[in-house]
Structures are given as C-alpha cells and as structure tokens.
Amino acid sequence: MTGPAGSAGPIAATTGPADPGPSGRVPGTTASAGARPGTADLAGGGLARRATADPLFRLVAHALEAAHGRPPAAVWSAPYAFRLGSPGLVAAAGWPTAAAAAARDDGLVRLSSLGHPADSCDLPLTLSGPLPDAPAWAVRPYTVLRALARAGYGRGGTDLHVQGSLTGAAGLATAEPADCAVALAVADVHSAAGGRPDRVFLARLLAGAVPEGDDGLRRAVFHARPGRALLLGARPRRRRYVAFDPAASGSRLVLMAVRGEAADRPRELARAVSCARRAGVLSAWPPGQRPGRSLLMLLPETRLAAVRSAVAEDFRGRDRPVPRFLNIAVAGAARREE
C-alpha cells in the first residue's frame, strides 16, 4: 500500500488483527438523576481540582460546575480526526475536544461552551417536533441529545459543557469530534454504574441524527489507535488497521491552513502547497472529504523549518497572511478522563 497521495511513506502494508473494540450496555437503563450532585458527580468533578489532570479537562469540568452549579459525572475527550490520501483510511490527531456531563431528572437540557460564553441556554428536552429556539452553536448538540433520548439515553435531561482545543480556523473538522464527545459523555452518565457506551451503536445513532457529518471521521474518533490508520471498508465490529506513524520513519505530519477571505483560499492554498513541495514536502492532501482551507503534508523532519520558512517568505512578500502550521501526532480514540 502506498502513502498519502500515492507516495511511499509511513503507511505499512500490514493490517492489524480483528478488533472487537470497546463496547458497553444496550441503551435503555439510566442511572438515577437529580438536581443535586451525587457520588458520580463528585467523582467527575474531581478533575477540576486535580493538579495532574490535563488543563483542558480540568477547565471543562470546572466550567460545567461554574455554569450549572454542579460538578460533572463524567468528562470525555474525543480526538479531531482526518482522512489520509489513500482511499478508505482515517486516523485521529493528538488534539482533543472535551465534553462534561451530569444527568438531570426534570426534562431540562442546559448547554454551555467557553467558545460561546454569552450563549449558554436552558432548553426543554423534546423527542420530536420543531427544535426549541436556541443559539446557533447549540443546535447540533441539542440534536444529538434528542437522538440519544429517543434511544433511551437521558430522557430526564442533561447538564452539558463542550469545549475544543482547536477552532475551525485550524483546518480540521470540529463538528464530528464534538458529536462523539457529547454522545459518549451523555450515554455514560445515563447508563447503569460500571457500564460503558457502545461506540458502534453511537456511531449509527450519530449517522442518523446528523447525516451531513462525515461518518468516516466519526469512526476514527471512536476507534482510532496511536500510530495506526483505520480501514473503513471493514465491518463496524471487526475493525482493521494499517501502520501510519510518521514519527517512527523520521517524518512529520503537518497541517497547513491558509487565512483570509473564503473566495481566495483555494488559490492561496494551491500556492502554499507549491512552495512547500519545492522546499521538501513529499505529499499533501485534504484532511476531509471536501476541499477547504487546509491540507495535510507529509515531509522529512529535517525539512520542516525550510518548508515553513519558504511558505512564510512567499506570503509575506505578497502582503498576505502567513498560513498556520499545526503539528499532528497520530493518536488514539475517544476516552473517559478519570
């Protein structure tokens, strides 16, 4: 098998063994919920005060408590994901989105995000009919919560806080990791003690609830492995992987995103890639199904500084905003932050 965009590189022609993947309970049983924090809430809220925890997860746990007056019962992280140049391969990036959740029993959904500090909202959870009036950012998580409730997760309501480590300007899809983080956190806090969300079931649920999303990226979020790419053609519960570890072969995987007006981005991105190739980039490809503001680039580690310098020099010389560069590590799947 060849590397991205046909280049030989760190994708090995080996496949991993069949992998049953993480699974949990069938939906339908919910943990007891209420307006006051219980034992599970206090366990999740402990992240906010744990000095050794990742700052993003501490922040999310604290933000839910600050916004809604109670600590989370669970905090989940979900990686941003990307497609490879070779068809049918996806992987996860070492940058997370996080969701903190606590169960309710009064049919109310309370949503907040540090990305939208003035647009927190309290909404009635309805299973059908028109969506309630909500800020634009909250429509998609509410849609996911409604689909989860119809499936038996969280009909009593949920307090939810969502926060990403990247914005859309970075060039990776932001909606799919947020969908997955929300689904995992909400399913977790509304399951019986000791249960774990069924990721295959949640992937199917999200595909129906938000069909405009990229199902391949969601599968990467749910099932990725460090240093591996997931092959999408396999059956959902019998996953197969191929090696994809740029660092192990002395390479770098870098995301380059152009700035400026949307109409100018295709032309500017093409020019940036042309500069990068002359400076040593081996291959470049879009991280999603549709062209956008960014490309992933595979290059020798020794050429990273030269590539960045060449692109920056060209753009500064034309008085254009210099593209953003983001190093990408090939990471593992979504997980519960303990």
C-alpha positions, 0 to 999 in steps of 0.5 A, a space after each residue: 500500500 502506498 502513502 498519502 497521495 500515492 507516495 511511499 511513506 509511513 503507511 505499512 502494508 500490514 493490517 492489524 488483527 480483528 478488533 472487537 473494540 470497546 463496547 458497553 450496555 444496550 441503551 435503555 437503563 439510566 442511572 438515577 438523576 437529580 438536581 443535586 450532585 451525587 457520588 458520580 458527580 463528585 467523582 467527575 468533578 474531581 478533575 477540576 481540582 486535580 493538579 495532574 489532570 490535563 488543563 483542558 479537562 480540568 477547565 471543562 469540568 470546572 466550567 460545567 460546575 461554574 455554569 450549572 452549579 454542579 460538578 460533572 459525572 463524567 468528562 470525555 475527550 474525543 480526538 479531531 480526526 482526518 482522512 489520509 490520501 489513500 482511499 478508505 483510511 482515517 486516523 485521529 490527531 493528538 488534539 482533543 475536544 472535551 465534553 462534561 456531563 451530569 444527568 438531570 431528572 426534570 426534562 431540562 437540557 442546559 448547554 454551555 461552551 467557553 467558545 460561546 460564553 454569552 450563549 449558554 441556554 436552558 432548553 426543554 428536552 423534546 423527542 420530536 417536533 420543531 427544535 426549541 429556539 436556541 443559539 446557533 452553536 447549540 443546535 447540533 448538540 441539542 440534536 444529538 441529545 434528542 437522538 440519544 433520548 429517543 434511544 433511551 439515553 437521558 430522557 430526564 435531561 442533561 447538564 452539558 459543557 463542550 469545549 475544543 482545543 482547536 477552532 475551525 480556523 485550524 483546518 480540521 473538522 470540529 463538528 464530528 469530534 464534538 458529536 462523539 464527545 457529547 454522545 459518549 459523555 451523555 450515554 455514560 452518565 445515563 447508563 447503569 454504574 460500571 457500564 460503558 457506551 457502545 461506540 458502534 451503536 453511537 456511531 449509527 445513532 450519530 449517522 442518523 441524527 446528523 447525516 451531513 457529518 462525515 461518518 468516516 471521521 466519526 469512526 476514527 474518533 471512536 476507534 482510532 489507535 496511536 500510530 495506526 490508520 483505520 480501514 473503513 471498508 471493514 465491518 463496524 465490529 471487526 475493525 482493521 488497521 494499517 501502520 501510519 506513524 510518521 514519527 517512527 520513519 523520521 517524518 512529520 505530519 503537518 497541517 497547513 491552513 491558509 487565512 483570509 477571505 473564503 473566495 481566495 483560499 483555494 488559490 492561496 492554498 494551491 500556492 502554499 502547497 507549491 512552495 512547500 513541495 519545492 522546499 521538501 514536502 513529499 505529499 499533501 492532501 485534504 484532511 476531509 472529504 471536501 476541499 477547504 482551507 487546509 491540507 495535510 503534508 507529509 515531509 522529512 523532519 529535517 525539512 520542516 523549518 525550510 518548508 515553513 520558512 519558504 511558505 512564510 517568505 512567499 506570503 509575506 512578500 505578497 502582503 498576505 497572511 502567513 498560513 498556520 502550521 499545526 503539528 499532528 501526532 497520530 493518536 488514539 480514540 475517544 476516552 473517559 478522563 478519570 
